[in-house]
Amino acid sequence: MTAVPAPKAAQGSSILLTFLQARTYVALILVFGYFAIMAPNFLSVANTVIVAKHAALTALLAIGMTFVIITGGIDLSVGSTVGLTGMVSGWLILYGIDPGLGWSIQFNTVEIALLVMCVGMFVGWINGILVTKLNVAPFIATLGMLYIARGVALLSSGGRTFPNLSGNPEYGSHTFPMIGAGTFLGLPILIWMLIVVGLIAAYIAKRTPLGRHIYAVGGNERGAALSGVKVDRVKIFVYMFSGFCAALVGLIIASQLKASHPATGEMFELNAIAAAVLGGTSLSGGRGKISGTIVGAFVISILVDGLVMMGVSSFWQTVIKGLVIVAAVVIDQAQSKLQARVALQQEAAAGR
Amino acid sequence: MTEAHPIGLSIRGGVKVYPGTRALKGVDFDLRMGAVNVLVGENGAGKSTLMKLIAGVEEMTEGVITMNGREMHFRDKADAVAAGIGIVFQELNLFPNLSVAENIFIGHERTRAGIDIDTDTQREEARKLMERLEQPIDPDTILGTLRIGQQQIVEIAKALALEAKILILDEPTSALSAAEVEVLFRVIDELKAQGVGIVYISHRLEELIRVGDYITVLRDGTITGARSMEGVDIPWIVQAMIGSSSKEYGRTEVTEFGPEIFRAEDITLPRTGGGYTVDHVSLSIRAGEIVGLYGLMGAGRSEFLECVMAQHPHSTGKFWVEGKPLVERDVPGRIARGIALIPEDRKRDGLIQIMAIRENLTLSSLPAFTKLFHLNLKQEAERARDFIKRLTIKVASPENPVSSLSGGNQQKVVIGKALMTGPKVLLMDEPSRGIDIGAKAEVFRTMRRLAAEGLGILFVTSDLDEVLALSDRIIVMAQGRVTGEFPAGTDAAQVISATTPNAQVPKEAAE
């Protein structure tokens, strides 16, 4: 799983292997370098911030998606969850909660954020229950949720946009636009959110039993269950975490635009999957890294924004994005094969 | 007699090598036409491998197959079918969601103009085959709804539909009732009269003596006896099967066993379609004792172990560990109470192939390295290294994926994972399957050492040698029930006879 010290016999393949393992970073450097030279203004501060903000949204979704994919599942509902949670934020700011008694409960920004995160995790929890207790294939369960969440989002406003989400100082919700626009120590708050979520996710993956169990479930579900892993709990967790990440993105977008539109987040799930796959996450489960996913998200965002700046037609952008993803998977397969061979050589060299 | 039964197919110097093992070591085998050639041997002796070579399922590593003086090369099953060879596999190769007729003609559908499947003809022919096998099965029945015995009949019908000149039956009766076996024997007699050469593999020795004309005994990939059936009796077969075995893993000194450490009472596991896979099994193990659970395939031994490990929510019965009832309903709970299972299928159940050796070793005992939620990686790596040393697992680095190891070393990783949980009772399902002799001996030595340290060990095996040599007590299971319990040093024939009790008649013949 990690880079291994190479015995002399396998030196050649080991160098190649190290190169392949670092391929996402290589891709990042290549894409970045290419646009830095070819696209005017690409390196300007303003543009860098824009690209980073775009990338952060994809990366947040992709982090949640990575855990789901590592367990061998998929979460197609994240884009719709972004839309739904955006609408929930808008509703809470404009109307609060009305228990139907002639008065309503209003919330401050932190409370709104927490409630919206709960909504996201609730959507994920339903996904998890469908996948585990009711035995629905993840693809189908989350495809259903894709439509349900989107439908509920549209119903909430009758398809209209919730405008002017500037909040109300009386209720303490006037700071809501800060989520998307504010900065802390010179960095946008949403970048801080990515850093925090990324660090927590990487920590979970590497240094907690939960993380180990996520990989084990994806590697061999039966084997994991027989080893005492609570497979259902692990799966419910990953879907809830994915829902949580989607809620963050929903909040950020609503805050950035100071408005929430029910169609927000369409196709986001595909970008998230693409970023995870580009970062080396295997769709068959058991393999993947949070750091890889984040880099993958940046590669995709830089690619898209760079092509826009160079004035490449959006039709070509789509084709190029597709090519990059396919190439990533092909290289990934080559790496797995090589990795297995190197490990076998090592075992052989050690005299079995 | 030889003139009456010409040799239809022969193998000379047949060798088959699988990665890590030599399944056949230079086998000479003659198949006589118009007769029943029976083949016996323990599990893993190479019977099924030999038949797979003849049926073209596997290619021979060395050696030649000749039919009527011509050398044959079966590259795949279609080649063998073209040469008139049909096979009924031990495991059912059927499609549960297709109808009986569709199953019988799968791969050689009756068609009009090579495109349109002629359903009427298929149905008609399937009906005739079922009549011949005296089964009231409608050809349109969906196969999955039949009980296992009837499915086996369909499998036989599938081979008959090929009108093969040579028909291989690999344990065809394992799921059949006595009445169905009689029908099968009548069909075999018919086929013999038509000059078909039949190879018949079974563990039921009485059955072999009754139906066979020639017998071939395999042991560890070599033939230890081949003769005409005249004058053959059960002691002769047993002798040829297990040889004058040396008890190399035997206990050196007599030790005192501790108190009872594990008890199972009245464990039942219902089978879909009626009956029980595990039928009211009760047994107990004392600390320091190695109990061998012997039986044929499908006797319910693995399922029993799975019941202990909470894999079957529908099972009933009670377990006790160290005198206290085992009430935990899930795997982590049972592991915490000191139960550890080493599953039969390493690949499927035992290991996470793509994870590192270290990660596999510690997977069941992560709480031991965890504070709140923080995993102490250093402590974990130390513990993994410690177990690698203790079990002499040969690895280049504990960070390599476990799939890079040989079978024996993989098995040691599984054992290490189980031991790291600090078990009191160790359940081992076929611990020596698929590993070479050297690794086997090491696994057995480890078992001895663990027992001496006070663990109770219950191990399932299909290897008679192994169960006789290693067990302090032998429990035999057949058709889900315990059919015999023997102390160490029991005669092999007694143990074998317990595996095939004739008590199967009343249950199934009643239908």
Interface residues (C-beta under 8 A of the other chain):
Chain A: M1 T2 V4 P5 P7 K206 R207 T208 P209 L210 G211 R212 H213 Y215 A216 G219 N220 R222 G223 A224 A225 L226 S227 G228 V229 K230 G286 R287 Q339 A340 A343 L344 Q346 E347 A349 A350 G351 R352
Chain B: M309 Q311 D330 V331 P332 I335 L341 P343 R348 D349 G350 L351 I352 Q353 I354 M355 A356 E359 L363 S364 L366 P367 T370 F373 H374 L375 L377 K394 V395 A396 S397 E399 N400 P401 S403 S404 L405 S406 N409 K417 T421
